[in-house]
Amino acid sequence: MVSSDTAARYCLPLLLALAAVGARLGSARAVQGAQEIRREILALSDSADVALEEGNLGLARELAGRALKRAPNDPKVLISRGRVYLAWPRIGRFRALELFRRAARLAPDDAEPHYWMGRAGMALLGDDGEAIARRGLERALALDPLYRDAWELWRRLYRSPEARARMVELLRAHSGELAVRARIAQLSVENGDCQLADSALAELEQELTDPRWPAWRAECAFIRGRDEEGAEHYERAIALADRDATDALWAQVASLARPHERAAYAALPAAARPRFYRAFWAPRDPNVRTPGNERVAEHFRRRTEARDRFRLLHPLSLYHYSLEYRDFVSRVSSAERERFVAAQLERGTQIVEALSSSAALTPGERALTALRPDRPGPELRRLLALDAGFKKPDLTGISPEILPLGRNLPDMVDDRGLVFIRHGPPDRIDFRSLDAEEWAYVADPPLKLRFDTGWYPPRTHPCPIWFTGR
């Protein structure tokens, strides 16, 4: 008979070994089961994404909802569900944003949730949407500067010099990438930091043949007043225009193009681009007797000044993205306008009568009393920024018919900036207030343009001051 001590000595290790084997088998089965569940959840999420891409929102919502119930804290599942809400008509954008934020908290070092936060902000529009989009896109680009179209989306936001400088600092951590160095150079050109940009572009030219490098170097040279150097760089850029895969050269001149030139460029084969740009500038040469075309340098300097003086302050305004909204704010019926003008003139008469009985008048008040209440002529209408005698400007190549929805977005300037790029500074500014500006150009016939500066952007057609976009 085996003693209990002997049994304990020999059997206990065996039992412990068997228990360990059983635990490992159980753990393996548990891991295998968890992996199988994870695969099923991801399959649901992927199927939801496919349904979303195919436009089947109902099926995408059902599949993403089933995945979310099984894995409420999975970043990928949260993003999938958020994308469905983001695509849903009219509603769901704030729900989508909350799901993307939850995913970002769970995966702070993954660019994807931050990117989709940016997309949600872009969809929300307005200043609040822009703030949301900026935070998401800047974080996504800091993590992965080449992630999807985050760079292109960021460039649709308001770009102050400070915003560009901040982006340059975010991108420096990834400066080993050629594409990232190109973006840093581009932002430096826009910010007027031409010394840094020129040295960076010179290095890029040694690594890769691309028309962007000499085109941006030409812009910097023209900005600094080095016209001969700029002309040399620009001629090299034109010679390489057939390799311009990003349309960088066209972006530099699009705001100057006429309708037929836009149509011609859209149908142009790449091999014909050098000839196109030479034909583009030839009729704009102010003096064919001089060796260079002075208009080229003037264009780049105007474009830089317009970006500085007439910066588009609210690029995510609905005005830039909705034809219906643009049509709505552009068409105020004549009856409404007449009623408003009559009410304002009556109010002006009451002001004059009240001030006439006052003993102490300021210079501005004395100017008001000099107006004839019974004959409210152009002075009072000018005071009210409602002078209807100013024609809608003939912005050939700039009007909504030629530059449709979002015409201010490519150069990020308002309508004053577009006119400035094309025609230069006005010969005089006849009137300026918080609500309107009136520019005059000496021409035959004379041209007067009015900009309603209460709108974002300042528009070039009449609109009562009571209906501003502030």
Secondary structure, 3 states (H helix, E strand, C coil): CCCHHHHHHHHHHHHHHHHHHHHHHHHHHHHHHHHHHHHHHHHHHHHHHHHHHCCCHHHHHHHHHHHHHHCCCCHHHHHHHHHHHHHCCCCCHHHHHHHHHHHHHHCCCCHHHHHHHHHHHHHHCHHHHHHHHHHHHHHHHHHCCCCCCHHHHHCCCCCCHHHHHHHHHHHHCCCCCHHHHHHHHHHHHHCCCHHHHHHHHHHHHHHCCCCHHHHHHHHHHHHCCCHHHHHHHHHHHHHCHHHCCCCHHHHHHHHHCCHHHHHHHHCCCHHHHHHHHHHHHHHHCCCCCCCCCHHHHHHHHHHHHHHHHCECCCCCCHHHCCHHHHHHHHCCCHHHHHHHHHHHHHHHHHHHHHHHCCCCCCHHHHHHHCCCCCCCCHHHHHHCCCCCCCCCCCCCCCCCCCCCCCCCCCCCECHHHHHHHHHCCCCEEEEECCCEEEEEECCCCCEEEEEECCCCCCECCCCCCCCCCC
